[in-house]
Amino acid sequence: MTSTASSTDTRQDQAPQDRRPSWQQRLRRFGYTAQTSGDVRERLVPPYVAPSPRMWQVLGVPRVLSDRIARWSGWLGPLLVTLVAGIMRFWNLGSPKKVIFDETYYAKDAWAIVHRGFELSWDKNVDSQILSSNGHVPLPTDAAYVVHPPVGKYVIGLGELMFGFNPFGWRFMTAVLGTLSVLIVCRVGRRIFRSTFLGCLAGALMTVDGLAFVMARTALLDGVLMFFVVAAFACLVIDRDRAREKLAAALPVDSYGLVRPDAHVGDTLRLGRRPYRWLAGLLLGLAIGTKWNGLFFLIAFGIMTVLWDVGSRRVAGARRPYEAVLKYDLGIAFLAMVPVAVVTYLTSWIGWILSPADGSGGYYRNWAATDGKGGSWTFLPDWWRSLIHYEHEVYKFNVGLSSPHTYMSNPWSWIVDGRPISFFYESPSPGTDGCPADAGEKCAREVLAIGTPLLWWAACFAILYVLWRWFFRRDWRAGAIACGIAAGYLPWFNYQERTIFFFYTIVFLPFLCLAVAMLVGALIGPPRATDTRRVAGATAAGVLVLLITWNFIYFWPLYTGTAIPIDSWRSRMWIDTWV
């Protein structure tokens, strides 16, 4: 792959063949030295697109400096995109100075868990006291029954410990993780596309997505879950590259200096400790410890990384790649991900586990010593039995939740922005709360959790393109992106009668941005295309990106709770279901 439109290489996981005809091989004895194709190293470890310093030179930047900028662009570009994303996400982060949507649960749970180790039952009217006193309210004494694991609340609570029990404090860590997620998307996009441009484009698209923006500025668990998922995905992509580098380094080199496949290496090489796979297991354990649907990513990513090993060994020349993976890779892959994730999840409950079992600790902490006395599992520690009972009760609640809600939606509508959620809404009078004095009537001040419409509608076509690339061109990158989307999206179709919401889609939003970036690469066209084709493709891609950016700017008031005249608000309600 040698261009930004790197998706033109469709045989990365196919073993290369020596295409030299036999007469060429016979002529070697007479000094014939024609170069051959099919270097396996380029298939195992495709080169990155070499950045050109030409643009900087045209701008008058000295040659030495332009060369350095080009050389460092793999980090400079992603860091610049991340800087823009961070400025946007932290700008006026404490506004609106309200407890918006489910912050009423997670901000208080986070404050309790970092002080007591478990969630507490707050008075229903305590929100106004928290805001008026800047968080100087006494902690309750009774434990609360909650239905999500503790990791995400520990993360939110860390920001509260640093900046106080106030809107800025409880939103700080979600803004940090939302910003870091943009950096990860840039870097992982660069790695899978082998193009700094496409990687930065994927991160830039996430920067200007309304849902990603709103969720990074709201103390909910799903943004935390998304960070752990995309970080785990990035670790597995790095692990894939490193494993393939080891295979390439072990393969023989022929007389032309080209790396050739070798059955013995492909079938027997041990790929080492693979620390990034262990780190992915840790991150996925944290994802499950934030919300249970992280489990779907553990399953999907576990299968994906093993299939990557099969493809790598096949390219290296293995005659029995599945047998080789079963013998050398599967066991360690299982240990690195499943047990590590389980131990991480259990460890996240340490505050609840160490709380008293006399009724003054976490909810259900004393179950084994009271209602759960006796039975056939008494050989287990009391905390274990109590935790299993707690988890069982939470499972029954989660799968049976069907209480109607104004903003509940069906997953069929998610991908087209069908039913966004209003996290906050007020109608200030003219001259108050930012409403222009000459507005004539009340303004609208809203925080609407909605994806940038043009980006999400483009993502619908990008998903189709990714599926086509995966099914018909066997492109591993398309398969990886599709895997992330499927793990975050498809399981919800099994709970269509449950009370579920559009903002759950934040967990697979990074993969939608990667899909759109891949589509843009295809629009630009392969390097062998004519100049006319490339210019037309680049123009179409540029127009698409500019329209998405404009769309984000147009909806900016609805993402930030900025007061606007009611007519301006109505003009942004493009679809009836958005109201």
N, C-alpha and C positions, 0 to 999 in steps of 0.2 A: 504494500500500500504506500503510495508515494504522493498523495494529494489530500486535500481536505475532503474530497468526495471519496473517502477510503472504502466505502461500501462496495466498490467495484470488484474487490477480491472475494470471490465466492467459494474458494476451495481451501480455506485455511485449515480445515480438519481432515483433509484428504491426503493420503500418502502420495508423494510425487513420484512420477515415473521418469526414467531416463529416456528422453525422446530421440536421442541420437540414433539414426539408422545404422545398421550393422556395418555398412561400407565405410561410414565415418570412423567407427571404432577400429576397423582394419587398417585405415589409413594412418592411424597414430604411429605405426612402426616406421612410417616414412616421414615423420615429423609434423603430421597434421595436428594443429593445436586449437581448433575452433572452440570457442567458449560454449559451455552447455548451460541449459536452464534447469531449474528444479532444485535450487539450494534449499535443503530442508530447514536450515536455520531461519530463513526468511519467512517460512510458514509457521514455525514454532514461535519465533520472536519477530513479528513484523516491525520494520523500522518506523520511527516517528517521521512525520512530515518535517522536513528541514525548513525552519523559518527563514524567510528572506529579509536581509537588512535593507533592501532596495527602497522601501517606503521612507525609512528614516534618512537615508542618504538624499532622497529627493527633497526632504524637509530641511536639508542643510545640516543634519546631525553629523559630527565627525565620524569617520569610518571606524575608528577604534570603539567609540561609544555605541555606534549602531550595531556593530558585531556583538558587543556584550549584551545589548538589549535583546537582540535576536536569540542569543544563546540562553539568556535567562527568561525568555518569554513563557516557558512552561510553568514558571511560578509567578512572574510578574503579571501576566494576563489574569489568571484566577484570583490573585490577591487584589487586583484592581476591581474586578467584578464584585468580590466579597466586600471590599471597602464601601462601594456604592450601596450594596445591600445592607450593610451594617448601619450606615448613616440613615438610610430610610427607615430601618426598623427601630432604631433607638431615638429617632427624632420625636420629641414630645411623647415619650413612651407612657408617662403617667396619665395621659388623657385618653379617654374621658376618666375623670377622677370618680369612678363609680365601680361597683362590683357588677361586672357585666356577665350575663349568661351563667354558665356553670362555674365561673370563678367563685360563686357563692359557696360551692362545695370544696373545690380543690385548693383555693387560697387558704381557707381555714383548716382543712385537713393537713396541708403542708406545714402550717404554723404549729399545729398540735404534734405532728409526727416528729418534727425536729426537736421538740421540747420534751415530749413524753414517750416517743417511740411507737405510738399508735394513735389512731384518730379518736377525736372526742366529739361529744354531742353538744353542739352550740345552740344557743337560744335563737329562735327564728328572727328576731328583730336586732340581732347583733351587728349586722352589716353597717347600719348607719352609725353605730357607736364606734366601729373600727375606723370609718372614714373621718369622723369628726374628731377623734382622739389620736389620729395617726397610728392606730394599732395598739394603743395602750389600754388593753382590756384584759381582765383576768381569764386564765384558762379554765374551761369547765372541768368537772371531775369525772363525769360518766363517760364510758367508752361509747363509740358510735359504730353502728353496723354499716360498713361500706362495701362496695362491690368491685373495687379495682385494687390490684396489688400496690405496694407502697413505693416503688422506685420513682415514678414520675413525681410523686408528692415530695420525696426527699430532694429531687432536683429543684422543684419550685421553692421548697423551703430554704435551700441554700441561698437563693437570691434574697429571701426575706431576712435571713440572718445577717446578710451583708448590708442591706439597704432599708430594712424595717418592714413592719407589717402594714404595707400600704400598696397602692396600685403599681408604682414603679418597682417596688421590691418583689412582688409576686409575679411580675411580668419579666423581670430582668433575665432569668435563666432561659425562658422560652425564646427571648430575643437573641440571646447568645447562641443557643443551639440552632435557631432558625438561620442565623447568619453563617455559622459554621457549616450548616447543611449545604449552603450555596457553594462554599469552597470545595466541599467533598464532591458535589455534582460536577463542578468544573474539572477537578482533577481526575475523577473516575471517567468522565466523558472523554477527556484527553487521552486517557489510557486505552479505553476500548476502541475509540475511533482513530487513535494514533494521530490526532490532529488537535493542536492547541486551540485553533479557531472554533471547531465544533464543540470542544469541551467548554470553552468560555461561553459559547452561544447557549448551551444547555443551562449553565449557571445563570446567565443573563435572563433567560426566559423564566427561570424560577424566581429571580429577583423581582420581575414585574408581573408575577402572578398574584392576583388579589387574595386568594385563599391562603397561599403561603405567607403573604404579608400580614394578613389579619391574625392568623394562627400564631405567628411569631410574636405578636403583640398582645396575646391573650393567654392567661394562665390556665390552659387546658392540657390534658395528658397526651392528646394525639400528636401534637408537635414534637413532644419528647420522644414518643414512640417512633415517629418518622426519622428522627436523627439517628437513633440506634439502628434502625433497619438499613438506612442508606450507608451508615458507617460500616456495618457488617458486610454489606454488598461490596463496598470498596475494598475491604480486607480480602474478600474471596477473589476479587479480580486481581489484586496484587499477588495473592498466593498462586493463582493460575499462571501469571507471567513468570514468577520465580521457578515454579515447577517446570515450565517449558524451557526456561533458560538452562536448568540443570540437565534436562534431556538433550538439548542442543549441544551443550558442552561435552557430553559423554559420547556423542555420535562420531563416527570416523570421518576423516576428510580424504577425498579422492585426489588423484594426481592433478586435477584442475584447481584444487584448493576449495572445492565445494563440499559442504556437509551433506552426507548421504544417510538415508535410513538404514537402520541395523536392527534385525529382529531380536538379537540377543539383548541389546540395550533396551529396546522398547518393551520386551517381555520381562526383564529381570531388574532393571535399575530401581534402587530405593531412592525416594525423593526427599529424604531427610525429615527433620522435625516439623517443618512448615508452621512457624509461629503465627503467621497471619490467619491461619485457619483456626487456631486456638483462640486468637483474639476475636475472631468472628463468632465463635461459640459463646464467649463472654458477653459480647454485645447483644447477641440474640437472647441470651438469658436476661439481660437488662431490659430488652424489648418486651419479653413476656412478663417480666416483673413490673412493667408499666401498664400494659393492657394485654389481656389474654390472646387477642388476635395476633400478637407477635409469634404465637406458636405456628401459624400457617407459614410464616416466613422461614422458620427453622426447618420445617419439612421441605418446603419448595427449594430453599437455598441448599439444603443438604443433598437433595437429589441432583440439583444443578451442578454442584462442585464435583460430585463423583462422575457425572457424565462428561464434565470437562476433562477429567483425568483419562477417561476412555478415549476421547478425541485426541488428546495429547500423545498418548502412547501409540495410537494408530498412525499418527503422522510420523512418529519416530521410527515406525517400521514394525511394530508389534504384530505378530501373527494372531495372537489371541488376546486382544486388548482387554476384553471383559474379564477374562481369567486372570490377567496380570493385575488389574485393578482390584479384583476380589482378593487376591493373594497379598498384595503389597500396599494398597491404598485404602480399601474400604474400612478395615478395622480401625486404623488410626483416624480416619475421617469421622467415624462414629464417635470415638472417644473424645476427639477435639471439639465436637459440636454438641452432641446430646448430653452426656454427663456433665460437661462444663456448663451448659445452659441450665440444667436442672439444679446443680449445686449453686450457681449464681442466683437463681430464682429463690431457692430456699434461704440463702444467706440474706436476701433482701428483706426477709421477715424477721430478722434478728431482734429488732426492737419489740415486736409483738411477742416473740418467743421468750425473751428475757423479762417481760412484764410479769407482775405477780399473778399467780393462779388462784388467788383467794377471792376473786370477784372484783378487785380494784384494778385489774390489768386490762389488756385488750379484749375486745368483744369476742365472746366464745372461748377466751383463753382458759377458763375453768370448766369447760364442757366435759372433758374426760373425767374430772373429779366429781362431777355432779350428775347431769343427765346421762352422760356416757359411761357411767360405771358398769363394770362387768362386760360380758361379750367375749368374743373369741380373739380379739386383738389386743388384749391387755398387756401382752409382752412388749408392745411398743411404748416409747416414752409418752407421757401424758400430753406434752406439747405437740407431738406428732399427730396423735389421734385427734386432738382438738383442732389442729390446723386442717386435717383432712375433712373433718366435719364442716368447718367454716367454708372451705373451698367447695364442698358439695352443695351447701346452701346457696353460695354465690352463683354456682353454675345453674341451679334451678331458677334463681331470680333472673339471670341474664338471658336464658333461652326462653323464658316465659314472659318477659317484659312486653306488654302490649298496650299499655296505657296511652290513650290518644294524646298527641301533642301538636300544637299549631304548625310546627316546622318539621315534623317527621316526613320522611320521603322514602320512595322506593328506589332501590339501586339501579333500576332501569333508567331512571331520570338523571342519575349522578353525572354520567359522562358528558351530558349536554348542558350542564349547569341548570337543570330543570327546577330545583327547589332549594335555593340558598337559605341561609338562616340569619335572622336579624338578632345579633348579639346585644344590641343596645339601640334604643330609639327614644328621642325626646322631641317635643315641638316647642322650641323657645319662641317667645314673642319678639317682635321687632325691637332691636336695640339691646337685646339680652343674649348672653351665651354665644356671641359671634353672629347672631342674626342681624343682617343689615337694617338700620333704622328705617330705611325707605322700602322695606320688603313689601309693605302693604298688608300682608297677612302672616300668620305664623310660618316659621321655617321648619325644615326637617333636619334633624341631627341623628345620624344612624351609623352604626358599625355593622356592615353587612358581610357575612362570610360567604363570598361568592368568588369563584375563580374568574380570572380575566376572560370574558366570554370568547373573544376571538382566538385566544390561546387554546382553550378547551375544545372549541369547535375544530380548530386545526388538528388537535390531538386525536380527534375521531378518525381523521384520514391517516394520521401518522400511525395509529394502531393497526389499521388495515395494511399499511405499507410494511410495518414491522412483521406482521403475521405472514405476509406474502414472502418477505425475505427469508423468514425462518422456514416455512414449509417448502418453498420451491427453490430457494438458493442455498439452503443449509447454512445460513450466516449465524454464527454463534452469538454475535452481538445482538442481533434481533431476538434470538431466543432468550438471552439474558434479560433484555428489557421486557419482553413479554412475560417472563417468569415473575419479575417484580410487580408488574401490573396485575397479573392473575392472582398472585398470593394476597394482594391487598384488596382486590375487587371481587373476585368470583365467590369467595366464601359467604359474602353477605346475601347472595341470592338464595341461600339456604334458610335465611331468616327474614323473608319478605313480609311476614305478618308481625314481626317484632318492631318495637319503636326504635328506629334507626335514623341517622341524620347524614346530611351531605358532607359535613366537615370530616367524617371518617375517611374521606378520600385523600386527605393530606398525606397519608402514609404511602400512597403510591404515586403521588404527584411528581417526585423526582424522576420517576421512570417515564412519565408522560413527557416531561421536558426533554429527556434523552431521546425519546421517540421522535419528537418534533425536530430536534437537532439532526437526527439521522435523516429525516425526510428532507430537511433543508439541504443537507449534503448531497442527496440524490437530485434535488432541483438544480443545484449548481452544476452537476454533471461530472463525469470522469475526466481525467486529464487528457485522454486521447480524443475527446470530443472537439468539434470545430470551434473556432473562436466565436462564431455566431451563436452556437448552442450554449457556450459557457456564459457569454454576455447576457443572453436571454434568461438563462437559469439564475444567474447571480442577481439580475434585476428583479425577477419574480420572488426570489428568496428575500431580497432586501425590502421589497414592498411588504411582504408578509410580516417580517420582524418589525418594521416601522408601524404597521397597523396595530400589531399586538401591543407595542409600547404606547401608542396613542390611546388605545383602549384602556390601558391601565391608568394613564393620566386622567382620562375622562371620568373614570369611576373613583378616582382618588378621594373625593369628599365622602363617599360611602364606605371607604376602607378606614378612614381616620376619625370619623365622627365629627366632621366639619359641618357647621350649620350652613345650609343653602336654602334659597327660596323654594317653596313647595313645588312650584312649577318646574324648577330645575331638577328637583328630586323625581317628579313624575316622568320627566323626559328620559330618565335613566332606567325606569322600570320597563325594559323592552318586552318582557313577557309577563303575562298576568300572574303566573305562579311565583314571580319574584316578590310580590307584595305580601 
